[in-house]
Amino acid sequence: MANLDKFNENPQQQLLEEVKGARCVMLGSTDPEHHMQPMAPQIDPDNRVVYFYSDNKSELGEAIMKNPGMVHMCHIDKDYQACVRGHLAVHTDPAIVDKFWNPIVSAWYPGGKTDPKLIMLRFLPDEAAIWASTGNPLKFMYEVAKANIKDTEADMGEMKVIDL
C-alpha cells in the first residue's frame, strides 16, 4: 500500500523509494516512432539520479546516442503510479558501471563490464506526476458504490505534480 502521509510530506523521497523497489520501469525517447521499453532502474539516492544499463544496438540506446534529451519514465504499481520527465544521456564513467554491476546485469552482457554493446544511461529527473492510493479493495468498492449512489466521482487517492 502506498503511504499517503509520505506522499504528502516527502513525495520526492517516496518516488525514489518506489522506483528503487521496482523490477523495471518503462523508459522511452522523445522519438514518437519509438515505443517505451522496460528497463531496470539503478538508483543513486544521494544524487537523485537513475542509471540504466542499455545496449548500443537497441532502439532506445541508438536514439539516445544520437540525440540525448528529454524522456519519460513510467512506474506503475497497484497503488502507486508515476510518470517522470527528465534528461537522458549516455554516461561513460566505468565506476558507475561497476557500482551497480550484479549477476542479473551480467546475464545481458556476455563480454562483462567491457562488453562492446554495453552503454550506461544517466537519467536526471526534472518533474513527475504521481498518483497514490491505499490499495485497499474494500475502500475501492466503497468509493465506487458511494459515487454511484450520490452521482459523484469516486475518491481513489491523491495526485500531484512535483519538481525533482
N, C-alpha and C positions, 0 to 999 in steps of 0.2 A: 504494500500500500504506500502511496505517496504521502509524505509528511507535509501536510498543508501548513503547519506552523513554519517549517523550514522554507517552504515555497514563498511565504510572505516575509520572513525575516532575512533570509540569505539565499535568494534564488540562484545567484551565480555559483555559489558553492554546491548547491543541490544539483544543478545542471552538470557540473564536472563529476560529481559522485555518480549520477545516473549514467553518464556516458562511460565512465570508468568501469562500471559494472556491466556494461553491455557487451555481449559477444561480438556484435557488429552494429554498425550504423550504415545508413545509406549516404553515399558521397557522390557528388556529380559536378561536372564542369559547367561553364556558362554556355557551352555549345548546345543549342536547342535540338540538334540532331542526335545527341548522345543521351543515353539513359543513365540514371543514377545506378550505382553498383554497391553491393555490400562490402564493407571494409572493416577490419578490426582496429579499433582506436587504441593508441598508446598514449596515455595521459601523463603530461608533466604538470602536476597541480601547482607547483611553486611558480611557474611562469604562465599558467593558464594557456598552454599550447597543447594541441593534439597532433600526434605524429601517426603516419600510416606507412607501412611497407607497401610498395607497389612494384609494378612491372613496367619497364620502359617500352614494352611492346603492347601493353594493354591500351584500350581506347582512352581511359582516364589518364594513364601515365603519359601517353603521347600528347594528349590535349594540354596537359599542364606543362610539359616540357616546352611546347610551342608557345603557349600563352598562359602563364601563371595569372591568376586573377581571382575574382570573386566566385565563390562556390556556395552551395548549400549542403549542409549535413543534417540528416534527419535521424532522430532516435524515437522509436515507438515501443512502449511497454504497455501493459494492460491499464495502468493508471497514471502514466507519465508520458507525455509526448513533447518533442522539441524539434523545431526547425531553426537551425543556426546558420547565419550568414557570416562569411569571413573570407580571408585571403588564403589561397593555397598555392604553394610553390615547392619546387624541388629543393631539398635540404641535403647538403653534401658532407656534413660533419660525421666522420666514421664513429665518433664517440656516441652519437645518438643511435646509430645502427646497433652498436654493441650494447648500449644501455638497455634496450628493450628486447634484445635477441632471446629467443627461447625455442624449445623443441618444436612447437607448433609452427612458428615462423620458418624454421629451418626446413620443414617439410615442403614449403613452396619454393625454396631456393637451393637446389642440389649443389650449387657451387659455393654454398656457405655465405658468409658475410661479404665476400668479394664477388659473388655471382654477377656476371656481366649484365643480367637483366634487372637486378635489384636497384631500385631507387627509393629514397625516403622522401615522403611528402610532409611538409610542415603546414599545419592549419592554424591560423591566428583568427579566432572568433571575434566578430565585431558586435553582433546583435543576435538575439534569439527571441522567438515567440515560443512560449512554454505553456503547457496545459497540465493540470494535475487534478486528480480526484481521489477519493478514498479507496476506490476499487471494491467497495462493499456491495455485493449483489443485492442485498436487502434494501439498501439505500437507493440503489438504482431503480429497483422495482417500485419503491415508494414514490420516488420522484416522477417516474413515468405515470403512475396511477394518479398522483396529485395533479400533474399537468393536464391529464385528460379530463379529470373531474372539474377542475377550475378553468379549463380552456386557457392555460398559460404555458410557458416554456418550462421544461424540466431543468432543475439546477443540478448539473452533473459535476461541478467542480469549479476550478478557477483557471483563468487565462491572463497572461500579461506578456508584454514585450519588455525585454531587459537589454541594457548595454553590457558588454563584456570587456 
